[in-house]
Amino acid sequence: MQKKIPDTVEVKKRSGSTYLAYNVHINGAFHAAVRFSDLYNFNDQLKKNFGGRISTPFPPRKILSLTPVQIEERREQLEKYLQDVCQDVDIAYSEIFSSFLRNSQKEYCNALTETVSLDIFLMNGQKISLKVVSTDSTDDVLEAAMSEINLSDDLVHYFALFLIKREEDGGASIVRKLQDYESPYLSMQELQGTYRIAVRKSFWDSKIEDKILEDKIGMNLLYVQAVSDIEKGWVVGPKEAYSRLAELKQSGSKKEYLRLARMMKYYGFIQFKPCITNYPEDNTRVLVSCGERELNFRLQTSDHKVQEGSFKVTRMRCWRITSSTISDEDNKKTDENMELAFEYLLGKDNLHWITVYSDQAILISMCLQSIVDEILRLKQGKPIKSVKKKSTKKRNDRYERCNSISSTASNEGEENKSPNSNAESTENKTSSPSPSVTTKKKSQKPAAQNYLPVPQNQVPTSKNTKTNEVFEGIGDDDL
């Protein structure tokens, strides 16, 4: 979990008074502006529950008002504190941490705890209209949506909620997977543009599908995603396969459609937007996709040849995310460059740093971590997360905090209509939480196409470096 506090902001309360807050970004997205006193109390709570595991000092309270220099020093100290604390997985994914982040989001949004409407979409555009509590967590909303369509409880967490953005060219891109430390409804309120929340599968090993295919609702969720990914060109196969898929779709043979789709290349992969890499040489344009325990490169070399490379997750010793901002003459942020670098075992005793320059670098990193988590879970024989409230009743019986409603689903043609109206008219706090912002400028780097590759023998020291728990060496038999 990547946490940053890039700047501060003056927040105006309903009473008209203002207070200084620190803008907290999580995994590259603005989450909330949090006041110092709330962070201070949060630190006390962590110490009570985790004791000596909290070793990073927390900035002390001050009696007098802080000068701009002192505010900046405190900002840096708070950012370091959050980054260090999150190195402990038990703390970072504890309910204490999640509750604090959800409460911070609620306070920043001045949100009331009330029943609201929220639309969740399937990948074919079918809409699930829910009544939820405005501050409900992601897991609460996911479980409510899956209960509404009668998916078996033991299959719910094989799926997840993703934030999808409609691009100007008419296509759609995955922004990120929604996490349980946020409220999907409040997150949507902070976005400007054409966004929607969609259900996609949340696993990588295609063998897991064998279990889900036995459930009619689960199979349908896999089917509509497969159709969507194939129509977007994310899955590749011979012409004969496409023709056969069209026949199976026409006849409604969903299980046979999925079995054929699983045999095609890149099935179950997430494809990212075209970007730049330094491998095999600098300034190489590449199409990156992630799935089946690997990161796949399709690239065009300097002599205009298309090549493909597969980087197994188990051969990545570690990876890291770095970012830099470019400022204009008035010291205003104009652009941010993101990069993902991973140290890869090309051969015995041959580790090499490979870098991808992409504004989706954090999403790629989250996908890699998700693959690692799945490998570890399967190796240890641990079950998938279970639903919070066991029940076989309809969602409007199980979801006690909401009013009973009758939900309707639109036809597949809804895909061409505007998504949740809540996302269309709200100011984008992600990019500009407030006009009164004090920004900490980062070190500047040239544009991505001018970056140099990371030295092969460089040892990572960044707090954003993630050590791979499933890294495997290469023996003589592998060469």
C-alpha positions in Angstrom: 0.0 0.0 0.0 1.6 3.3 -1.1 0.9 6.3 1.0 2.0 9.9 0.3 1.2 13.3 1.7 2.3 15.6 -1.2 0.8 18.8 0.1 -1.5 20.6 2.6 -4.8 22.3 2.2 -7.1 24.8 4.0 -10.4 23.0 4.5 -13.6 25.0 5.1 -16.1 23.5 7.6 -19.9 23.9 7.4 -19.7 26.5 10.1 -17.5 28.7 7.9 -14.3 28.2 9.9 -11.2 26.6 8.3 -8.5 24.3 9.4 -5.2 23.0 8.0 -5.2 19.5 6.7 -2.8 17.1 5.0 -3.7 15.6 1.7 -3.4 11.8 1.9 -2.9 9.9 -1.3 -3.2 6.1 -1.3 -1.9 4.0 -4.3 -1.7 7.1 -6.4 -5.2 8.4 -5.8 -6.3 11.2 -3.5 -8.2 9.8 -0.5 -8.9 12.6 2.0 -7.5 15.7 3.6 -6.8 14.8 7.3 -6.2 17.2 10.1 -3.2 16.7 12.4 -5.2 16.0 15.5 -6.9 13.1 13.9 -3.5 11.6 12.8 -2.2 12.2 16.3 -5.1 10.3 17.9 -4.7 7.6 15.3 -1.1 7.1 16.3 -2.2 6.7 19.9 -4.6 4.0 18.9 -2.0 2.1 16.9 0.4 2.2 19.9 -2.3 0.8 22.2 -3.0 -2.1 19.8 0.4 -2.8 18.3 2.8 -1.6 21.1 6.5 -1.7 20.3 5.9 -2.4 16.6 5.4 1.4 16.1 9.0 2.6 16.1 8.8 5.6 13.8 8.5 8.8 15.8 5.3 10.9 15.4 5.6 14.7 15.1 4.9 16.4 18.4 2.1 18.7 19.1 2.8 22.5 19.1 1.2 25.1 21.3 1.8 28.0 18.9 0.8 28.3 15.3 3.2 26.7 12.9 5.2 28.7 10.4 5.2 27.6 6.7 8.6 26.0 7.2 7.3 24.1 10.2 4.2 23.0 8.4 6.4 21.6 5.6 8.6 19.8 8.1 5.6 18.2 9.7 4.2 17.2 6.3 7.4 15.3 5.6 7.4 13.7 9.0 3.8 12.5 8.7 4.5 11.1 5.2 7.5 9.2 6.5 5.5 8.0 9.5 2.6 6.6 7.3 5.1 4.9 4.9 7.0 3.3 7.7 3.9 2.1 9.5 2.6 0.5 6.3 5.7 -1.6 6.1 4.1 -3.8 8.7 1.4 -5.7 6.8 -0.6 -6.5 9.9 -1.0 -2.8 10.7 -1.5 -1.7 7.1 -4.4 -4.1 6.6 -5.9 -4.0 10.1 -9.4 -2.9 10.7 -8.1 0.0 12.8 -6.3 1.4 9.8 -9.2 0.8 7.4 -11.7 2.4 9.8 -9.5 5.4 10.3 -9.2 5.9 6.5 -13.0 5.5 6.0 -13.7 8.0 8.8 -11.2 10.4 7.3 -13.0 10.2 3.9 -16.3 10.7 5.6 -15.2 13.8 7.5 -13.5 15.4 4.5 -16.6 14.9 2.3 -18.8 16.3 5.1 -20.9 13.1 4.5 -24.0 12.2 6.4 -24.6 8.6 7.2 -27.7 8.1 5.1 -29.3 5.7 2.6 -28.3 6.5 -0.9 -28.5 5.1 -4.4 -25.5 3.5 -6.1 -25.2 1.8 -9.4 -22.9 -1.2 -9.9 -22.3 -2.4 -13.5 -21.4 -5.8 -15.0 -18.9 -5.8 -17.9 -21.7 -6.0 -20.4 -23.3 -2.8 -19.1 -26.0 -4.5 -17.1 -26.8 -2.3 -14.1 -27.4 -3.4 -10.5 -29.2 -0.6 -8.6 -28.5 -0.7 -4.9 -29.7 1.2 -1.8 -26.6 1.4 0.4 -25.4 3.5 3.3 -23.3 6.4 2.1 -20.3 5.3 4.3 -20.5 1.6 3.5 -17.1 0.0 2.8 -16.2 -1.6 -0.5 -16.7 -5.1 0.9 -20.2 -4.1 2.1 -21.2 -2.8 -1.3 -19.7 -5.8 -3.1 -21.5 -8.3 -0.9 -24.8 -6.4 -1.3 -24.4 -6.3 -5.1 -23.5 -10.0 -5.3 -26.4 -10.9 -3.0 -28.8 -8.9 -5.3 -27.9 -11.2 -8.2 -28.0 -14.3 -5.9 -24.3 -15.3 -6.2 -23.3 -18.0 -3.7 -21.7 -16.6 -0.6 -18.6 -18.7 -1.0 -17.9 -17.2 -4.5 -18.4 -13.5 -3.7 -14.8 -12.6 -3.0 -13.5 -14.2 -6.2 -14.9 -11.0 -7.7 -14.2 -7.3 -6.8 -15.3 -3.8 -7.6 -13.2 -1.8 -10.1 -13.3 1.9 -11.0 -13.6 2.1 -14.8 -13.1 5.3 -16.8 -14.6 6.0 -20.2 -11.9 7.5 -22.4 -12.3 10.3 -25.0 -11.8 7.8 -27.8 -14.8 5.8 -26.7 -12.8 3.0 -25.0 -12.7 2.2 -21.3 -9.7 1.7 -19.0 -9.4 0.2 -15.6 -8.4 2.9 -13.1 -8.0 0.8 -10.0 -9.5 -1.8 -7.8 -11.6 -0.4 -5.0 -10.3 -1.2 -1.5 -12.0 -1.8 1.8 -10.5 1.3 3.4 -12.8 3.5 1.2 -16.5 4.0 0.7 -17.3 3.5 -3.0 -20.2 6.0 -2.9 -18.0 8.8 -1.4 -15.1 7.9 -3.8 -17.5 8.4 -6.7 -18.5 11.8 -5.3 -15.0 13.1 -5.6 -14.6 12.3 -9.3 -15.2 14.4 -12.3 -15.8 12.8 -15.7 -17.3 9.5 -16.9 -16.7 6.9 -14.3 -18.5 3.8 -13.2 -18.0 1.0 -10.7 -17.9 -2.4 -12.4 -17.6 -6.0 -11.2 -14.6 -8.1 -12.5 -13.1 -11.3 -11.3 -10.4 -10.8 -8.8 -8.1 -13.9 -9.4 -5.4 -14.8 -11.9 -5.1 -18.6 -12.0 -7.6 -19.8 -14.7 -8.0 -23.1 -12.9 -9.9 -21.4 -10.2 -12.7 -20.9 -12.8 -13.5 -24.6 -12.7 -15.2 -24.2 -9.4 -17.1 -21.0 -10.4 -18.3 -22.5 -13.7 -20.5 -24.9 -11.6 -22.5 -21.9 -10.4 -24.9 -20.4 -12.9 -24.5 -16.8 -11.6 -20.8 -17.1 -11.3 -20.5 -18.5 -14.8 -22.5 -15.6 -16.2 -20.2 -13.1 -14.5 -17.2 -14.8 -16.1 -18.9 -15.0 -19.4 -19.8 -11.3 -19.7 -16.3 -10.3 -18.7 -14.8 -12.7 -21.3 -17.1 -11.3 -24.0 -16.1 -7.7 -23.0 -12.4 -8.5 -23.0 -12.5 -10.3 -26.4 -14.5 -7.4 -28.0 -11.9 -5.0 -26.7 -9.1 -7.0 -28.3 -7.5 -8.0 -25.0 -7.7 -11.7 -26.0 -5.9 -13.0 -29.1 -6.6 -16.1 -31.2 -6.9 -17.3 -34.8 -9.8 -16.3 -37.0 -11.4 -19.7 -36.7 -11.6 -19.2 -32.9 -13.3 -15.8 -33.2 -15.9 -17.3 -35.7 -16.6 -20.2 -33.3 -17.0 -17.8 -30.4 -19.5 -15.8 -32.3 -21.5 -19.0 -33.0 -21.4 -20.0 -29.3 -22.5 -16.5 -28.2 -25.3 -16.5 -30.7 -26.5 -19.9 -29.5 -26.2 -18.9 -25.8 -23.6 -21.7 -25.1 -21.9 -19.7 -22.3 -19.9 -22.6 -20.7 -18.5 -23.7 -24.1 -17.7 -20.1 -25.0 -15.6 -19.8 -21.8 -13.9 -23.1 -22.4 -12.8 -22.0 -25.8 -11.9 -18.5 -24.7 -9.6 -20.0 -21.9 -7.5 -21.6 -24.7 -6.8 -18.3 -26.3 -3.8 -16.1 -25.6 -4.1 -13.4 -22.8 -7.3 -14.8 -21.5 -7.9 -13.4 -18.0 -5.2 -10.7 -18.5 -5.6 -7.0 -17.8 -4.2 -4.9 -20.6 -2.8 -1.5 -19.9 -2.4 1.6 -22.1 0.5 1.7 -24.5 3.6 3.1 -22.7 7.5 3.2 -22.8 10.1 0.7 -21.5 13.9 0.6 -21.4 13.9 -3.1 -22.4 15.5 -4.4 -24.6 16.6 -0.8 -25.4 15.6 2.7 -24.3 12.5 4.4 -25.6 10.8 1.2 -26.7 7.1 1.4 -27.2 5.3 -1.4 -25.4 1.9 -2.9 -24.7 1.9 -4.3 -21.2 -0.6 -6.9 -19.9 -0.7 -8.8 -16.7 -2.1 -12.3 -16.0 -1.4 -15.9 -15.3 1.5 -15.1 -13.0 3.4 -13.0 -15.6 3.9 -9.6 -17.0 3.7 -9.7 -20.8 5.4 -7.2 -23.1 4.4 -6.7 -26.8 6.9 -4.2 -28.2 8.0 -2.6 -31.4 11.8 -2.4 -31.9 13.7 0.3 -33.6 13.6 -1.6 -36.9 9.7 -1.8 -36.6 9.6 -5.5 -35.7 7.0 -6.6 -33.1 8.4 -8.9 -30.4 6.9 -10.5 -27.3 8.4 -11.1 -23.9 7.1 -12.8 -20.9 8.4 -12.0 -17.4 7.3 -14.5 -14.7 6.3 -13.0 -11.4 8.3 -15.7 -9.6 11.5 -14.4 -11.3 11.0 -10.8 -10.1 13.2 -10.3 -7.0 11.5 -7.0 -6.2 9.9 -4.0 -7.8 9.4 -0.3 -6.9 7.3 2.7 -7.9 8.8 6.1 -8.3 7.3 9.4 -9.4 8.4 12.9 -10.2 6.7 16.2 -10.9 7.4 18.7 -13.6 6.8 22.4 -12.6 6.4 25.4 -14.8 8.1 28.8 -14.2 5.6 29.7 -11.5 6.4 26.5 -9.6 3.0 25.1 -10.4 2.8 21.3 -11.0 2.2 20.6 -14.7 2.8 16.9 -15.0 3.7 13.8 -13.0 5.9 10.9 -14.4 5.3 7.5 -13.0 7.5 4.4 -13.4 7.6 0.8 -12.3 11.0 -0.9 -12.2 11.4 -4.6 -11.4 14.6 -6.6 -10.9 14.3 -9.7 -13.0 16.3 -12.9 -13.0 17.1 -13.3 -16.7 19.5 -16.2 -16.1 21.6 -17.8 -13.4 23.3 -14.9 -11.5 22.0 -12.4 -14.0 19.7 -9.9 -12.4 18.6 -6.9 -14.5 16.5 -3.9 -13.8 13.6 -3.4 -16.3 11.6 -0.1 -16.2 8.1 0.7 -17.5 7.2 4.4 -17.8 3.4 4.6 -17.5 0.7 6.6 -15.7 -0.7 3.2 -14.7 2.4 2.1 -12.9 0.7 1.8 -9.6 -2.1 -0.3 -11.1 0.5 -2.6 -12.6 2.2 -2.9 -9.2 -1.1 -3.7 -7.5 -1.7 -6.4 -10.1 1.7 -7.9 -9.4 1.1 -7.9 -5.6 -2.3 -9.5 -6.1 -0.7 -12.3 -8.1 1.9 -12.8 -5.3 -0.8 -12.9 -2.7 -2.8 -15.5 -4.7 0.3 -17.7 -5.1 0.9 -17.6 -1.4 -2.7 -18.2 -0.5 -2.9 -21.3 -2.8 0.4 -22.7 -1.5 -0.7 -22.3 2.1 -4.1 -23.7 1.4 -5.9 -20.7 2.7 -9.5 -20.1 1.7 -10.7 -16.9 -0.1 -12.1 -14.2 2.1 -15.5 -15.0 3.4 -18.5 -12.7 3.4 -19.1 -10.6 6.5 -22.7 -11.7 7.0 -23.6 -15.3 6.2 -27.0 -15.5 4.7 -28.9 -17.1 1.7 -31.6 -14.5 1.7 -32.1 -11.6 -0.6 -29.9 -8.5 -0.1 -32.8 -6.4 1.1 -33.2 -8.9 4.1 -29.5 -9.2 4.8 -28.5 -5.6 4.3 -30.3 -4.4 7.4 -29.2 -0.8 7.4 -30.9 0.0 4.1 -34.5 0.4 3.1 -36.0 -2.5 1.2 -36.1 -1.8 -2.6 -36.8 -3.7 -5.8 -33.8 -3.5 -8.0 -33.9 -3.6 -11.8 -31.3 -4.4 -14.4 -30.9 -2.7 -17.7 -30.3 -4.3 -21.0 -26.9 -4.7 -22.5 -27.5 -1.5 -24.3 -26.9 0.4 -21.1 -23.2 0.1 -21.9 -23.6 3.0 -24.3 -25.4 5.3 -21.8 -23.8 7.6 -19.3 -22.7 5.8 -16.1 -23.7 6.8 -12.6 -24.8 10.4 -12.6 -23.1 10.9 -9.3 -19.8 10.9 -11.1 -20.6 13.5 -13.7 -21.0 16.8 -11.9 -18.8 16.8 -8.9 -15.5 18.7 -8.6 -12.5 16.4 -9.1 -10.8 16.5 -5.7 -8.3 13.9 -6.8 -6.5 16.4 -8.9 -7.4 19.6 -7.0 -8.7 19.2 -3.5 -8.8 22.9 -2.9 -7.5 26.2 -4.5 -5.5 26.9 -1.3 -2.8 24.3 -1.6 0.8 24.4 -0.3 2.7 21.9 -2.5 6.0 20.1 -1.8 7.9 20.0 -5.1 9.6 16.8 -6.0 12.9 16.4 -7.8 12.4 17.0 -11.5 13.2 14.5 -14.2 13.0 14.8 -18.0 10.1 13.4 -19.9 9.7 9.6 -19.9 11.2 9.1 -23.4 14.5 10.7 -22.1 14.9 8.5 -19.1 18.0 6.3 -18.8 17.7 2.6 -17.8 18.4 1.8 -14.1 21.9 0.4 -13.6 21.8 -3.4 -13.5 23.7 -3.7 -10.2 21.9 -0.9 -8.4 20.4 -2.0 -5.0 17.0 -0.5 -4.3 16.7 1.7 -1.2 13.3 3.3 -1.8 10.5 2.9 0.8 8.4 2.0 -2.3 10.5 -1.1 -3.0 8.5 -4.3 -2.6 10.4 -7.5 -2.0 8.8 -10.5 -3.8 7.8 -13.3 -1.4 7.5 -15.8 -4.2 10.8 -15.1 -5.9 12.5 -18.3 -7.2 16.1 -18.8 -8.3 17.2 -20.4 -11.5 19.2 -23.6 -11.4 21.3 -25.4 -14.0 18.2 -27.4 -15.1 16.4 -24.2 -16.0 19.0 -23.0 -18.5 
